[in-house]
Amino acid sequence: MTVTDTQLAMAGEALAEVLERKGLTVATAESCTGGWVAKVLTDRAGSSAYLMAGLVTYSNDAKRSVLGVPDETLEQHGAVSEPVVRHMVRGAIQVANVDVAVAISGIAGPGGGTEQKPVGTVWFAWGAAAGGAEARVQCFEGDRDQVRRQAVLYVLEGVTGFLEGL
């Protein structure tokens, strides 16, 4: 699937509208997307009303030191896993003091994949400080750019749907 800049902008706009309507603040905790979700949100003027922080925690050390992901979780499950993205969400909520956070950790390629976690595997989580969280995994196809684009679109649409249900 080819994801365009227009699709990303539209998804970012939809999330921004929900955040503004509900008066919520958000932070991102990104690994393989390198801050792209925060970039899409900040492309919109006035985004400082709802986006409080964009945290790029690419390395395991950053996941530990910035977001508080436990060593044992990283060692037992690996950075690309449900437990890690759930910890990333909780850490981002605490660090940025926000209502909502999203987390992404994946293998964008071209290398780094394994039989259990092939290139294109991306774990997502989003959750609210007041309670409730979701985690999902997807395996995207395409080159590094397209895996990352698909991941950004997926998380923007996913958290928008989650917030509509709050």
N, C-alpha and C positions, 0 to 999 in steps of 0.2 A: 504494500500500500504506500503510495506516495502522499506525504503530508506537505501541504503548501504553507507559506507564510500567512496567506489569507485565512486558512483554516485555524492556524494557531492564534491569530489576532481575534478571530470571532469567538473562539473558545475562551481566550483571556478576557474578552469583553463580557461574555456571559458570566464568568466567575466574578468579575469585578462588580457587576450589577447586583448579584446575590449578596456579596459581602457588604456593599453599600446599603442595600435595602434592609438587611438584617443588623447593620451596625457592628459587624464583626471585623476583627483583625486577624491577619494570617502571617505565617512565616514558612519559608521553604527550607528543607534540609535535602540537598541534592548531592548525588555522587556522579553517576555516569552522564547526567545531563549538564553538569558543570555550571549551573546557575541559569539555565535557559528558561525555566519556569518563572523565576524572578524577573528575567529580562522581558518575557512576554507581558507580565503584569505591569512592569514599569514603563512599557511602551505607551501606556495610557496616561495622559495628563491627570494629575490628582491622585495618583496611586499611593501617595504617602498617607492618605486617609485610612487605608486598609492594609497595605503591605508594610510590615514592621521590620522584617529581616529576611535576607536571602543568604543562607549558610551553605557554602560549598564544602562539604566534608568528604573529599575524594579519597583520602587515605584512611586506613584503619586507625592510625594514630589520631587523626582529626575526629573521627567518629567517637573515639574514646574521650579525648580531652575536651572537645567542644560540646558534644551531645550526651556524654555520659554512657555510651554503649559499653556494657561490661566486657572485659577481656574474655571471660569464659564464654559469652554469647558469640563473640566473633570467632573464637577458636573452635567452638563446637559446631556452629552452623555456617560460618563464612559470612562475608560482608553482604553477599547477595542472597538474602534469606528473609523470611517473614519475621523472625524474632528481632533481627537487626533493624528493619524498617519500622517496626512498632516502637522500639527503643528510640530511634531517631525522631519519631513524631513526638514522643513524650519529652525528649530532650529539647527539641526546638520550641515546644510550648513553654517550657520552663525558662530557657535561656532568653527567649524573646518576649516573654510575658504576653502571649497572644491568646486569642480565643480558639484558633484553629491552626493546625500545621499539616504540611504534606511532606512525605519523604519518598525518595527514589534511590534505588541502588541496583545496578545491573551490569551486564557485560555487553558493551556496545560493539566490541570487536575492533579490528578484524581478528585479533587473537584473544586469548584468555579463557576461552570456553572449554568445557569438559563434557563428557558424555552425560553427566547428571545435570549440568548447567551449561547448555550450549550458548554460543554467541547469540545475542538477541534476547536472552532471559533477563527480565527486569521485574523486580519486586517493588510494589507501591504500598504506601499506607497513608491514611489521612485520619485525623481525629480531632475531637474538640476537647478543650480544657474542662468543660462541664460534664464530659463523659461521652462515651461512644467512639468507636474507631473501627476502621475497616482495613484489611490488607488483602492484596490481590497480586497474582503473578501473571505475566504475559510473556510469550516468546514471539518476538517480532522478527520479520525477515527484511533483508536489505543490507545496504552498506552501513557503516558507522553513522553517517549523517541521518539516514532514514530510520535506523533504530532509535536514535535520540529524538528525532522529530515525533515519531509515533509515541514514544514514552511521554513526551511533553504533552501532546494532545490527550493521551489517555488519562493522565493525572488531572489535567485541567477539567476535563469532562467528568471524571470520577468524583472529584471533590465538589464540583458544582452540584451534582446529583445528591451527594451526601448532605450538603448544606440545605438543599431544598427540602429535605426530609426532616430537618431539625425544627 
